[in-house]
């Protein structure tokens, strides 16, 4: 693995100052090993440095995606409920690999992977914070029924085995935990989380939505009552969070991941998504995620933009509905940018290591081409606006994670799959190019399609509604 020193010369470096204000500075940036050791003007090149010309480039902190089901690559383009799919272990390996590379391609350098595809002990043996998730498994397709035991013995023994080997790869992949079984009694939940803590797991995550069709109750309140709400907690969505929820989350410094594409599409919460709601004080606890990459792009910039503009649209609509115009713009591109960078770092308690470009932090850097047709002029006027509102993944020329170049000249580098093979063993070749991986994914997608065609989706949907206690009278077509 190439970890030699790199001198990034003459770029516009996006640093963070007080109050998270972004300060673009023209400077050289030196990476030694996996750490940023200098950001200053005129660093002298040395024979040990790989010198990378960053003239007319923007150097941004790598993006931090705090809620993503990375395995879903093979489901892209369809609207299936992933619980309906009998997913095979070798396909999870490839789906996961493809998902991680998509993240790198779009500039995501840290991802909290809510890995809810653990159908067997082998499935779990296949990110940055890999949150192992006990997963409901199917007893039968028709009628649709789930196994009654969410926590068979192999779940805990697999978690223990993973914890014994963590961290993985070169140390950047750490073990987390994901759990969506809070319908289980307190006597099951509390010892489970004692176990999770005893394994040294620092971040755990859960879906939390106040779902109108299932009735609602406050997960933060429940967790607080169990003594589990603290800074290790990262709740995804929190649609419909109340002022009391927000107060609990602030008091305990627990966090939220808002995922604009899926929340807007699937009706989880208000059109003004949590970070920019004006009715509750919750922005300080928020970060951003991509959620289902089967439904939407893995681009964190897309999520920043969607969040900002949908919040502005909903805000403006209130004024327009009363025949007046808003006098001020609603929220800023800088706030949206920070949700995908420094706020994401805080959500996983890694703000001293990632989330901004600063001496002593890990070298997770995204390099944008400031002269691209999308970014030119915007990049020179306001680089944060250029990234949030004008850029696409096609403008990302280079991605560096932990001091290692993962994307260069707009192309993903080859992947060394030997790293971590003791855990993620799914391929005999040691090094894979993106094209090898893409061809493998296309072939495996055909197999998934053949399985899906055997399922009566209409009947399966009816059974899912029953199994998840959804009140059918509250599912309506028009209002
Ligand atoms: Zn999710």
Boltz pocket constraint, residues with backbone or C-beta under 6 A from the ligand:
constraints:
  - pocket:
      binder: B
      contacts: [[A, 67], [A, 69], [A, 114], [A, 207], [A, 236], [A, 291], [A, 292]]
      max_distance: 6.0
